[in-house]
Amino acid sequence: MLKRFPSLVKDCIPKLTTSLGTAGIPENAALGACTVLRSRTVMRHIMKDWDAFSSFVLAILGSSHQGSLRAQKAINELFLVFNIRYTGLPSIKYRFPGEASGNSDCMNLITQIRSLISDMHSVNWRYNLMAHRMLLLLALPSHNNFDLPSKTREEIACHFLLLLNSHLPPVRVLAAASLVLLLQASPNRKSVSDNMLHSGWSNVIASSSFKGVLNPIIQEEGFINDMLNGLSYDHVFPDANNPNNQALTMSQSIRDKSVNGWLEAFYAPWPRSRNWIDLLKGEAFVPGFAKLFKCLVKECGETVLQSLRSPLEELVVKEEKGKQCLASEVLAGVLHSDVSYVLEAWDNWLGAVLRTGLRTSTVETAAEWAACVRFAVTGKGRDGKTIPLLRQKVMDCLAEPLPSTVPTRMVAKRFDLLCVTLVEVSPSSMSTSEINLQEKLLEEALNCLDHSVAQVRESVGTTLSVLSSNIRLSSSFGGQISNPITRLDWSALLIEKASSFTKKIHSANQSTVIDGQLASSDDNNGEGNSEQQEHIKWMETVFYFLISALRSGRASVLTDVVVGLLYPLISLLETSHKELSTLAKKALALLKWQIIPQPHLSTSVTVLISASNDSGWHTRVATLIFLQSFMYRHKFLLSSSETEAVWNQMQKLLADNQVEVREQAASVLSGLMRGSDDKLVKIFRENSFKEAILLQKRNKTRLPENGLSLAARHGVVLALASSILSVPYDLPSWIPDTITLLAHFIGEPSPIKSTVMKTIAEFRRTHADMWAIQKDSFTEDQLEVLADSSSSLSYFS
């Protein structure tokens, strides 16, 4: 009714808010009021009319007397709908700029909300959150309340700062987010950003309106320590062994998502880059806390830095995971603040604190510290291309060489941290110093490909994919390359060595097979075979490199390297070294989804045809399996000559000496013929039919000199079978003659007989639904031959 008669909404609002916010009203009336208030028509009116808006706000905040679960659930849903449909403060009261009534009404509402907050000690904590949410909406600058007194905003900012020491975790999370929004909306914020853009950093924040009121609170004895101690408990740690751990942290519980869930919409998305490895996730790292300390440092300057120094130095050496996470968040925000005080503090104490935190981090907090350095080097601006002031110093800190006596886990950690840092660097805006640093790291990574520890090899391979793609993209944007190893084309050296090592690994395996001493890489123990072990480790790192490049999407700029490594990848799928073969299978499974453009596509076809002629039948089978998905994805990109070359190779492999190769070639041909009716398909189908007729005649003559080898006869039958299986549900006119001819080979020895039986069984299965109609295309003799070949003989027949 209200939707049809919108004029009634204004008269209904007072009654609805009275039913919700007045004590003594029956529960069913409050439930009905919630249902009507969250309707779109009523909510739209609330967003446009100030009287309705203020009445709604006071009613929902005064509904704490409704104690039943049904009523509280309805109120929570109503507040969630309000958050979703909130579009700004109503503007009707601000129709005339000269009127002061609108500002006074807003101030009155703020006063009432603050009064309600002070009296909320005995009510449900959700009402505390809702009241602070409403207070934040009124305090944020907008086109409707731009003339709100700065003193009022300062008082509200101080209130939220004090709430960081609240004993309620959800209130602390709300206070942190609200303080970030208020500080980001500071009237001086725009001028600060502009000055930083022109001069690198700025001290103009000394004139900020919030600095004078926030600094005294921050300087209070014990305030920073209490705040950091409280925030350290507001983290969620995914732990399969302790499922109750998440329930202990109320700030992220399901119950308060309806109240605090709206905060994420006000934050800029971070990280900007893709997460493809576990280390990049950092699920316990809270970007909102990092932004809080970033804004506090920008707003309050050196006062916050000096107050944070001692507590931060204590936090980084704590063993508690929550305190380690908070230390990483504080450091991330401070390093990303881009003010001169931080630049001075880096040389005095901040750099040492970061080194201590990274060095003492455990396996459980490695992802959070990785997120710390990732946040610190993230580009600024809308497109993320503005370089942070301390990015180069952080990268130089991570790139510092380690002593030779450090444990291997420290070596792996260093490469991991470099990887997550370089992920956030935009190749189009890299400085000369960043390019030079990455070229040096690329040379270092190439020298560590044969490291003795698997964890280090994985880190090196992942870092190598990021470094190489960054340098490639930078050069495409006009970046200057200065390192000699880059000029010598590292990719050509990588491909050449991979091909050479692959041949040596195969030759070593063949020699051990001949001697009867075939052993896995784990059993060799490096005795008399150290060179082969180095080759295997080197190839494992290369496969880690391929996996990382393909999973991260960076393979598109490394296509020439991926194609060059295609043959070593396929040929090492089946070896006696299990870890090497496992990595090769993972990389090849990812490569099936990669689109290869020209001119590398022609090279890929040449490589695959060459691999299908390999002396090892395992390599030939692996090539054919990969070729199925390759042809499916690149069918419309290949030229006619390339497609014809693949067809001819598949027909040649139908007569291969290994039965697995022949059957896989027939499967590839069946897929190539499926869904197309071009010239190649027709020629192949007709030629295979003619060859089968000739083979049938030769079998009838029983002349040994006219006979073919078993592999050649099996190839002819497989050609017929691939033609039949290329149309699994249709029945073209040539099918009856072809399948009847195939059935005549049922008396041949295995594997020809098994191929015939499998093909006919598959034909019957795929045509069972329409067989009552499709069987009319067969003659009586053809149906009889088909029935004879399908029926199994028994002892009593």
N, C-alpha and C positions, 0 to 999 in steps of 0.2 A: 504494500500500500504506500509506504514512504517513497519507494522508487517511482511510483506512478504520480504521486502528489508531493513533490519535493518541498513545497511551501509549508508542509506540516512538520518538517524536520526541526525547524527553529523552535516551534512550540513544544516539541517532545523532549528536547535535550534537557531542560531543567528537571522534568519528571524522571528521566532515566538516570541522571547523575544523583538525584536525591535518593532513588531506590538503591543505588550502589554505595553511596558514601555516608548515608545516615544510619546510625545505630538503631537497632530495634526493628528494622525492616526484615520481613521474612526472607528465608533463603531463596525460595522460588522466585521472588521479585528481583533479587540481585542477579540470579542466573538469567532471567529473561532480559534484564537490562544489559548484561554483558553480551547476550546474543544480538540484540538490536544495535548496540553501540559499535560492534565490530563489523557491521554491514558496510558495504562500500558507500552507499548513499549517505549514511550518517557520518562516517569517517571523513568523507570528502567535505562535508559541511564543517566539521570540527577543524579541519585544516585551513578553512577560509574565514571563519568567524572567531574573533578574539574572545568574546564572552563564552562561546561554546567551548573553545580550547581551554581557557582557564578553569571553567567549571568541570570539564572532563579531568584535567590534571589533578585538581583538588579532590575530586570524587574517588579516583582510582588510588590516590595516596591515602585517603581516609577510609579505605575499605578493609582495614586490618581486623575489624571486628568480625568479619565473616571467617569463622574458624574451620568450617567443614572442608574436606578434601575436594569435594565437587566445586565449591565456590572458589577456592584458591586456584584450582586448575582453570576454571573459566576466566578468572582475573589475569592469570599468567598468559593465557591465550589472547586475551584482549590487549594486554600490553605488547605482546609480540606483534599483533596486527598493527598496532599504532606505530611501532618502530619500522615496520616494513613500508607503511604508507605515509610516513612522515616526509613532507616536502618542504618544510620551513615554517617559521612562525607566521601566523595569520597577519594579513596586511590591511585589514579593513580599518583598524584604529589609526593607521598611519596614512590615511588618505590625504590629509593636509599637513605639509611639513611644519607649519607654524604652530600646530597644536602640540601641547605638552602632555595631553591626557594619555596618549599611547605609551610614552616613556614612563609615566607615573604608574600606569597599570602594570607594566612589565616589572617595575621595581617592587610594586606591592606583591605581585605573584612570587617574585624571588624571595621577598621577606617571609611570606607565608610558608614557602617550601623549606627555607632554612629553619624556621620555627618548628616545622614538623620533623625535620631531621634531628633537631636537638631533643625531641620528645620520643624518639624511636628506640629507646634502649630495651624495651620489653616486647617489641613486636618482631615479627618474622624478618630475617635478614634480607629477604627479597624486597621488602618495602624500602629498606635502606638503599638498596641498589637502584630501585625505580626512582626514588626521590633524587638521588644524585644524578641519575640520567636526565631527569627533567631540568635540574639545575644547570647541567652542562649545556643543554639545548638553548636555554635562555641566555647563557653567558657567551656562547660562541658568536663572533661577529657575523652579521648577515645584512641583507639589504633592508631588513625591517628594524633591526635593533642596533644600527651602527652608532647611535648616539648614547649608548649605555655608558654611564660614567666609568672612567678607567679605574677609579678607586674600587668600584664594585667588582670589576673583573679581577683586580689584584687580590681582593679579599677572598674571592672564590678560588683563585689559584692557590693562595695560602692554605685554604681549607683542604683542597685536594692534596697538597703536599703533606699536610699533617696526617691525612688518611693513609699515607704510605706506611705508617706505623700501626694501622688498625690490626686488631686480633682476628678479623674475618678475612680469609684469603680472597673471596670474590670482591670484597670492597677494595682490597689492595690492588687487584688487577684493574678494576674500574678506575681507581684513582690514578694509576700510572697512565692508562690510556687517555683519561680526561686531561691530565696535565700536559701530555704531549700535544693534544689538539689545541689547548689554550695557548701553549707556548708557540706552536706553529702559526697560530692566528694572531700573533702579536702585531701591533701596528708597525713596529720597526722591522719586522721580519723581512719585508720586501727589500728595504734599503740594505740590510745586512747581506742578503744574497747577491744583490747587484754589486756591492763593493767587493765581495769575495770573487766575483766573476772577473772583475777588472784588475784587482791587485793581488790575487792569490789567497789572501786572508785579510781579516779586518778586525779592528778593535772597537768599531762603532757600537758594539753591543753594550758599551758602558752606559749608554743613554737609554737602555731598555726600561720600560715602565715596570717590569716585573723584578728587575734585579734588586731594587732597594727593599722590597718586601720579602723576597725569598731568601736572600743572603742571611739575615738574622736567624731565620729558622734553621738553615743548613748549618750555621756555625754553632748552634746550641750543642752543648756537650752530650754526646751519646746519640744524637739524632741519626747521623749517618750510619753508625753501627747498628742501631735498632732497625733502621729501614732496610739495610742490606741483609740482616738476619731474617727479617720477615719475608722479603722477596725471595730469599733462597729456598723457601718451602713451596713456592708457587710454580713448581715445575712438574711435568708428567714424564715419567721414565717408562717406556714400554718394556715390560719384563714378563716373559712367558712363564718364568718360574715363580713369580709373585703377582698373580692377577689382582690381588687386593690393593696393590700399591696405588693404582689409579683412583680407587675409591677414596683413599685417604686425602687426595688433593681436591678440595671442593671447588677450587677456581676453575677447573676444567670438567667438572662433573656434568652429567646430562641435565641435571635439574636446573642449573643456572645458565644453560646455553640460551634459553629464551630471553634472558636478561642481559647477558654480556655478549651474546653472539653477534650483535650489530656492530661491535667495535672493529671487526676485521674489514668492514666496508670502508672505513675511514683511513685505512693504512694503504700506502703505496705497495704494490706487490713486490715481495722479495722472497727468494732471490730472483734475479732477472733471467738467469741462465738455467739450463736443463739439468735435472738431477738424474744421473744414470748409474751411479754407484752408491753403495750404502754410506760411504764416508761423506757424501755431499748432502745427505738428508739432514742430519743434526736435529732430530725430532724434538729433543728437550730444549733446544735453543729457542728463546722467546725474542723475536725481533722487536716486539713492543718495548721490552725493557731496555734493549740497546738504544732504541730511538728516544726513550725517556732520558737517559744519561747524555745522549748526544744533544738534546734540546736544553738540558740543564747547563751543560758546559757552554753552549752557545749563548745562553741567556745570562748566566751568572758569572761566567768567565773563570778567573784564577781562583776565586773562593771555593768553587766546587772541586777544582783539581786538587787544591791543597787539602781539602777535607776528605777527599777520596784516597789520597796517597797511602796513608798508614793502614786503613781498613783493607784496601786493595792488595797491598803487599802481604797482608795476613791471609786474605781469601785464596790467593793463588797457590798457597802451600797447604791448604786444608785438604783432607782426604774425603770429606763428604761430597757426594756427587752434586747435590744441590748448590753447594757453595762454589764448587768448581764451575758449574754452569753459569751462575750469576757473575763470577769473576770474568768469564769469557764475554758475557753480555756487556758488562760495564766497560771493559777494555775496547770492545768493538764500537760502542757508542762514542767513547772518548776519542778514539783514533779517527773516527769518521766525522768529527765535528768541524774540522778545518778552521781552527782559530790559532792565532800566534802563540797563545799560552801553551797549547798542546805541542806545537813545534819546539818550543823551548824545553818543555817537560820531557820530550823524547830523549834528548841527550842527557838529561839529569837523572831521570828515574823511570820514565814510562817504558823505554826500550828494554831496560833490564827486567822490568816486571813481565813484559810480554815474553821475553826469552825464558824466564823462570816458569811461567805458566805452560808454555809449549813443551818445555823439557820435562816437567814433572807430571804432565797429563798422563792419565792411565788409558787402558784400552776402552773402558766404559765411557770416558769423557772425550775421546779422540775426535768424535764427530762434532761435538759442541765447540771444541777449540778450532777445528777446521772451519766451522761456521763463523767463528770470531774473526779470523783473518779474511775470510771471504766477505764478510760484512764490511770490514775495514777498508778493503780495496774496491768495493763496488762503485761503479761510476755514478756521478751525480747528474742531475738534470732530467728532463722528461725522457730523453733517449738514452741516458746512461753513458754518455760519451765524455762528460766533463771529468777530468782526472782529479781524484782526491789529493789533498796536499801531502799526506803522509804515505801515499801508495808506494812510491819508490823506496822509501826507507823500510817499509814493511817487507817488500820483496827482497831488498838487499839483506835484511835480517834473516829471512828464510833461506836465502841462497848462500849464506856463509858456509864455507866448507867445514866438515866435521873432522875431528881427530881420527886417526886410523884405529884407535883403541876403543871407540864407542861400540856398543852392541848393535847388531844388525837391525833390531827393531827401531833404533833411532835413525838409521839410514832410510828405512822404509817410511818412517814418519816424516822425515824431511821431504822426500819425494811426494808423499801424499799431500802435505801442506802446500808445496809448490804447485801441485796440480790444481787443487781447489782455488788457489789464488789466481792462477793464470786463466781459469775458466771465466772469471768475472772481468777480465781485461778485454775491452773492445778492440779488435784488430784494426778497425778503421781509424782509431784515434790514438794509437800507441805512440808514445814519445820515442825519441832516438835512444835514450838510455834504456827504456823497456825492451826495445828491439835488440839492442846489444846484449842485454842480460839474458834474454831468451835464446839468443844464438849460442852463448856460452853454455847455457844449461842443456841445449840440444846436443852440443858436442860431448858434454859430460854424460848425458843419458846414453848416447851411442856407444860410449866406452864401457858402460855398465850392463850391456845386454846379456853377458854371460856370467852374471853374478851367481854365487854359489847358493844363495838362499832364495827359495821360491817366493816368499813374501816381498822381498826387494825386487825381484824380477817383475812381479805383477805391478808394483808401484812404478817401476821404471817404464814399463810398457804403456801404462795409462798416461803417465806424464809425457811420454814421447808423442802420443797422439795429440795431446793438447798443444804442446810446443810446436810441432810440425804444422798443424793446421793454423795456428795463430800466425806463424811466420809466412805461410803461404798466403793467407788472407791479407796480411799486412802488405806484402809485396804487390798483391793485386790492387790495393788501394794507393800504391805509390810509395810504400815504405822503402827505406834504403837498407840494403843487406851488405854487411861489412865483414862477416866472419868467413874465413877461407873455406871451412867445411861446408858452409851453405852454398858458396859459389861453386864448389866442386860437385854439387848435386848429390846430397846425402841419400836421396831416394834411389838413385841408380846404384850406389854402393850397397844399400840395403838389399835391393833386389838381387844383385849379383852374388852377394855373400849367401843369401837365402837359398838360391839355386845350387850353389856349390856345396853348402852344408847338407842340403837335402840328398844330393847324390852320394855324399860320403856316408850319411846315416844309412841309406839303403844298401850301399856296398858292404858296410860293416855288418848289417843284419844278415845279408846273404852269406857272408863268410862264416858267421857264427852258426847259421843253419846247416851249412855244409859240414862244419866240424862237430855238429851235434851238441853245441854248447849254447843254444838259444836261451837268453836270460833277460829278465826285465832290467830296466835302468836302475831300479832299487837294489837289485842283487849284484850288480857289477862292482859297486863300492869303489869305483875309480881305479881298480887294479889293472894296470896294463892297458887301460882304455880311457885315459883321462881326456884325450883329445876328442873322442866321440862324445863324452859327457859334456864337454864345453860346447860342442855343436848342438847338442840336444837342448841345453839350457838357453843357448842363444836363440834357437827357434821357438822355444816356449815364450820368451820375452816378445818375440815378433808376433806371436799369436795373441798374446795379451794386448799388444798394440792394435792389432786388427779388431779384436773384440771391442775394445774401448772406442775406436774410431767408428765402428758400425753402430754401437749402442748410443753413442752421443750425437749421431747425425753429422759428425765431422768428416765422414768418409767421402762426402761429395766433393771436398777440395783435395782429397788424397786418392782420387780414382786411379791415377796412374800407378800408384804404389799398390793399391788393392789388386789391380789386374796383374801387376807384375808378380805378386805373391800368390796368385791363384793356383798355379801348378804345384808349388811346394805345399800349399794348403791341402790340395786334393790328394797328393801322393803320400802324405803323412797321416792320412785318416786311419789306416790300419798298420800299426807297427807294434813291436814288442814293448815299446815304452808307453805305458798306459796314460800317464799324465799328458804327454805330448799329443797322443791321439785324442784324448778327451778335449783338450783345448782346440785342436783342429776341427773337431766336430761342432763345437760351440760356435766357432768363427764361421764355419760354412753354413750353419743353420741361420745365422744372422745375415750372411751374404745373399741368401736366397731372396731376401726382401729388398735388396738394394737395386736401384735402377742405374744402369751404366750408360752414360751418354756417348755419342760419337765424339772424337775418333777412337776412343778406348773400347767401344763396343766391337769394332772389327778385330782389334787385338784380342779381345776376350774369346771371340769365336775361333780364332786361330789357335789360341792356347788350349781351348777345350777339345778341339779336333786332335791336336797333338797329344793331349793327355789320354784321349780315348784309344790311341795307338800305343800306349805304354806297355812295356813288357810284363808288368805285374797286373794280373787280372783284377785284383782288389782295386787298383787305381782306375782301371777301365770301368768297373761297376760304379765306383764312386762318382766318376765323371758323368756317367749316364744318368745317375740319380739327380745330380745337380742340374744336368742339362734339361730335365723336365721342367723344373720351375724357371730356369733361365729362359727357355724358349717361350714359356707362357707369358712372362713379363716383358719380353723384348720382341715379341713377334711382329708388332707394327713398327718397330724401329729398325729392323734388319732389312738390308737390301736383298734383292732377289737372288743375287749370286751367293750371298752368305747363307741364305735359307737353303738354297740348292746344295751347297757344300755340306751342310748339316744332314740333309736328307740322304745324300750319297754315302756319307760316313755311317749313318744308321743302317742303311741297307747292307753295307759291307760287314758291319758287326753282327748281322743276322747269321753269318756263317762262321763266327768266331769259334775257336777251339774250346772255350770254356762255356758251359751251359748257362751259368749265371749271367754272363755277358750277353749271350744271345737272347735270353728271356727279358733282360732289362732293355735291350735295344728294341725289342718288339713292343714293350710298354711305352717307350719314348715315341715310337712311330704311331702307336694308337692315339697318343695324346696330340701329336702333330696333325693327324688327320681329323680329329674331332672338331666339329664346328666350322669346317672350311671345305670348300669344293673347288679348289683351284686346280691348275693344270698338273702340278706335281702329284696331288692326291690321285687324280684320275689315271695318270700314267703308272704310278706305283701299283694301284689296284689291278689294272689290266695286266701288267707284266707279272705280278704275283700269281694271277689266275692262270696265265699261260704256262708259267714255269711249273705250277702244280699239275696241270694237265700232262705236260711232258714227263714229269716225275711219275705220275700214275701209269703212263704207258711203259716207262722203263721198268717199273716194278712188275708189270704183267709179263714182260719178255724174260725176266729172270736171267739176263746176261751179265756176268760179272764184269766184263770189260766195259759195259755201258753204265755200270753202277756209279753212284756218287758216295762220298763219305757220309757218315752219320750226321756230322755237323752241318754239311751242306743240305741234306734232306730235311733236317730239323729246321734250318733257316727258311726253306720254302714253306713249310707248314706254319711257322711262326708268322710269316708274311701274310698268309691267309687269315690267321687268328687275329692279328692286329687290325686287319681290315674289318673283320666282323665286330670286334670290340670297340671300334671307333664310332659305332652307332648303337649305343646300348639300349635305346628305347624306341628307335625308329625302325622301319622295315623298308629300305629302298628296294628297287626292283632287282638289283644284283645280289641281294642277300640269299635268296633260296638256292641259287646255283652254287654260290660260294660256300655256304655252310654244308651243303650236300657233298660237294667235292672234298671239303675238310673231313667229313665223316668217313670217307672211304679210306682214310689213313689210320683208322682205329686199330688195324692189325699190325701196324709198325711197332718196332721195339721201343722201349723207353729211351729217351724222354719224349719221343714223338707221340706215343700213345697218351701219356699223361697230359700233354699240351692239348690234344684233341678233346679229351674228356673234360678238362677244365674249361675250355672255350665253349663247348656245347652246354655244359652245366651253367655257365655264366649267361649264355644267350637265353636259356630257358628261364633263368631267374629274372632277368631284366625285361623279358617280354611276357611274363606270366599274366599280368593284368589285362593285356589286350590280345592274348593269344586266341581267344574265341573268334576274333575278327581277323587277326593277322594270319592265321593258319590257312585262310582261303587263298593266300598268295602262293601256297605250295601245291605241287601236284601230289597225287596219291603215292607215286613212287618216292618222291622226295620225303614225304612224311613218314613213309615206312623206313627209309634209310636212317632218318633222324631218330625214329623211335628205337630202331635196333641198336644204334650207337649209344643211346641214352640208357637203355635197360642193362642192368648188371646181371651177369650169369650166376646161376645158383647150382647147387649140387644135384637138385632134382630136375633141372631143365634138360 
